[in-house]
Amino acid sequence: MGVPLFNYFTNLLMRDISIMKKITATLLLLVGLVSIAGAQFQSAYHVYPNPSDTITTSDTYDSPAHGEIENVSNAPVSIKWERNEVFLTSNITTAVCDPVTCWFPGVSTKTFTLQPDSAGQLTVHFYNSAFDPAPGEAGSGIVHLKLTNLGNAADTLTAVYTYSTLTGTNDLPEPVVKLFPNPVTDFFTLENADAVGSMRLFTLDGRIAARFTASSSNSYAIGHLPAGNYVLSFEDKNGNLFQAVELHKR
């Protein structure tokens, strides 16, 4: 009886080892697939800082919100940019400078190519037509850039540029407000938002989808809005724009 019992437990142990090997192989395969998927969706380029903000005096004609774009891949990347002027006061016009050239205000889309491990400017200039005579006229604006990798349409990035002028002797708040979660399903909350007095939620074509007054609960509902991309602007207690961020609604 001792030998059959020994054989029984030996066979049982070998079966368990075989099962563990299959489980280990399956786990390794899953890890490999996740790694491949992550590599497939890793963008070939990135933009910084994003968002980019510029605050100047009202008697300044040209106020650039500086940005950079970098190719982080090992191959050339051709990129198309598209400009959306989400919000501009009547005295403000904008123009984009990409790594190739600085374009006229009427140019809303162009393409350029970045070589491997290279970078170039991706700056938005805000022009104040009412800068003269001093002290000029106050203004503000928000520009949204959509960037598409022409070799991989799924590789799309966006960037937000904000412009504001100082009003009187009061400084504008620092653009340090954080929004989370993002993407948003039903509600979003803010961090570092003590200076926020009100908010406007813009569609990318410039329509106002919602308005908010700063709340002590620090929670804001957008569950009723359609899924898509929006730009949320922050105004201080005096109604002056000082920051904007992109908001993704699920």
PyMOL commands that set and color helices and strands:
alter all, ss='L'
color gray80, all
select helices_A, chain A and resi 2-40
alter helices_A, ss='H'
color red, helices_A
select strands_A, chain A and resi 45-48+52-56+62-65+68-71+77-88+92-97+109-114+119-121+123-128+140-149+152-165+178-180+187-191+198-203+208-213+219-221+228-235+241-249
alter strands_A, ss='S'
color yellow, strands_A
deselect
rebuild
show_as cartoon
